[in-house]
Amino acid sequence: MTIAVLCGGVGAARLLRGLVRVVDPAALTAIVNVGDDTEMHGLHISPDIDTIIYTLADAIDPDRGWGLVDETWNAMSQFERLGNPTWFNLGDRDLATHIVRTERLGVGDTLSQVTEHLAASWGLGCRIVPVTDDPLRTTVTVADGEISFQEYFVGRRHAVPVTNVRFDGAEHATPAPDVLPAIANARRVVIAPSNPLVSIDPVLAVPGVREALIERRSDVVAVSPIIGGKALKGPADRMLEELGHEASVVGVARLYAPLAATLVVDEADAGSVAAVEAEGMRCIVTDTIMSNPERSASLGTVVLA
C-alpha cells in the first residue's frame, strides 16, 4: 500500500512513527508544511521537517517534543553574550542541521533535495518532502499587527488572540516535484492530526494540492487533532474559536469534508459520530492519543484499514 500523508509537526510525526511500523517505509511519502520555516542567525530553519526527521530517527527530545534528545545549549549562551536574539532556542547539534541546510540551499540545491539528504543521513526509509520548494511563510494578525508564525508561536508562546492567518507567497508557489504524483498514486491519502489552520492549510494553499485531494476524496482519511474539544498540544482549539470555527470534531469535519471522506476521532468524541456524519464524512472512533510508538502504530493500522 502506498500512502501520502499531509503533515505538520508533532502530531504528524507521531502518526508517521506508527505508520512506518505497519507498512513498508519505502511506500510512505510525508508531504510537509513549510509555512513555519524561518531564518535565525542567518540560517534557514524548517521546524516541521526537522521534527519529523528527528522523531522517525528516534532522536527527538521526548519531553520538549522538538529538537534532539540530550542536547546542549552552548551556542545559545554565546548568542546571548554577543547580543543575538535567543527567544528561538537552537541546540548545539541541531545547529548542524540548519547550517547544512543553509549551505546546500546557498549553492543551488532545492529544499526537496536538502530534505532528502537530511533524511538519508538519519537512515530513514520513507520519503519526506516539503510541500513546495518556493518561499511560503505563515503570518498571523494579532492586536498589534501582523507577525510571523514563529514570533506568535515561540516568541509570544501562542498566548495572544489571532484574528487572521495568511500564507505569504502561496499564490506564487508550485508543488515540489514529488507532491502531486504522491497524492495521485497513493492507495490512501492521510491528513495528519496537525493544526488545520496553520499546519494543514499552508499545505493546501499551494496551488494544485487542494484540488488533488478533492480528486481523491474517497481515499482521503483525516485524523482529528481535537479531542473532547481540546488540542493535546498547541493552540489549535483556541485558534479555531478565534477564527470563527467550532473547536470540536464537528468543526474539524466542516473544514475537511470537501477534501476527505473519512474522519478518525478519539473515543472521547464517540458521542459526536452522528454530528460528524451529518457534515458528510464517515466517522471512525478509536484511541487517537499517541503516547508511545505502539499506540501510534495502532492508530496507523486503523487509518489504513
Rosetta blueprint (number, residue, H / E / L):
1 M L
2 T L
3 I E
4 A E
5 V E
6 L E
7 C E
8 G L
9 G L
10 V H
11 G H
12 A H
13 A H
14 R H
15 L H
16 L H
17 R H
18 G H
19 L H
20 V H
21 R H
22 V H
23 V L
24 D L
25 P H
26 A H
27 A H
28 L E
29 T E
30 A E
31 I E
32 V E
33 N L
34 V L
35 G L
36 D L
37 D L
38 T E
39 E E
40 M E
41 H L
42 G L
43 L E
44 H E
45 I E
46 S L
47 P H
48 D H
49 I H
50 D H
51 T H
52 I H
53 I H
54 Y H
55 T H
56 L H
57 A L
58 D L
59 A L
60 I E
61 D L
62 P L
63 D L
64 R L
65 G L
66 W L
67 G L
68 L E
69 V L
70 D L
71 E L
72 T L
73 W L
74 N H
75 A H
76 M H
77 S H
78 Q H
79 F H
80 E H
81 R H
82 L H
83 G L
84 N L
85 P L
86 T L
87 W L
88 F L
89 N L
90 L L
91 G L
92 D H
93 R H
94 D H
95 L H
96 A H
97 T H
98 H H
99 I H
100 V H
101 R H
102 T H
103 E H
104 R H
105 L H
106 G H
107 V L
108 G L
109 D L
110 T L
111 L H
112 S H
113 Q H
114 V H
115 T H
116 E H
117 H H
118 L H
119 A H
120 A H
121 S H
122 W L
123 G L
124 L L
125 G L
126 C L
127 R E
128 I E
129 V E
130 P E
131 V L
132 T E
133 D L
134 D L
135 P L
136 L L
137 R E
138 T E
139 T E
140 V E
141 T E
142 V E
143 A L
144 D L
145 G E
146 E E
147 I E
148 S E
149 F H
150 Q H
151 E H
152 Y H
153 F H
154 V H
155 G H
156 R L
157 R L
158 H L
159 A L
160 V L
161 P L
162 V L
163 T L
164 N E
165 V E
166 R E
167 F E
168 D E
169 G L
170 A H
171 E H
172 H H
173 A L
174 T L
175 P E
176 A L
177 P L
178 D L
179 V H
180 L H
181 P H
182 A H
183 I H
184 A H
185 N H
186 A L
187 R L
188 R E
189 V E
190 V E
191 I E
192 A L
193 P L
194 S L
195 N L
196 P H
197 L H
198 V H
199 S H
200 I H
201 D H
202 P H
203 V H
204 L H
205 A L
206 V L
207 P L
208 G L
209 V H
210 R H
211 E H
212 A H
213 L H
214 I H
215 E H
216 R L
217 R H
218 S H
219 D H
220 V E
221 V E
222 A E
223 V E
224 S L
225 P L
226 I E
227 I E
228 G L
229 G L
230 K E
231 A E
232 L L
233 K L
234 G L
235 P L
236 A H
237 D H
238 R H
239 M H
240 L H
241 E H
242 E H
243 L L
244 G L
245 H L
246 E L
247 A L
248 S L
249 V H
250 V H
251 G H
252 V H
253 A H
254 R H
255 L H
256 Y H
257 A L
258 P L
259 L L
260 A L
261 A L
262 T E
263 L E
264 V E
265 V E
266 D E
267 E H
268 A H
269 D H
270 A H
271 G H
272 S H
273 V H
274 A H
275 A H
276 V H
277 E H
278 A H
279 E L
280 G L
281 M L
282 R E
283 C E
284 I E
285 V E
286 T E
287 D L
288 T L
289 I L
290 M L
291 S L
292 N L
293 P H
294 E H
295 R H
296 S H
297 A H
298 S H
299 L H
300 G H
301 T H
302 V H
303 V H
304 L H
305 A L
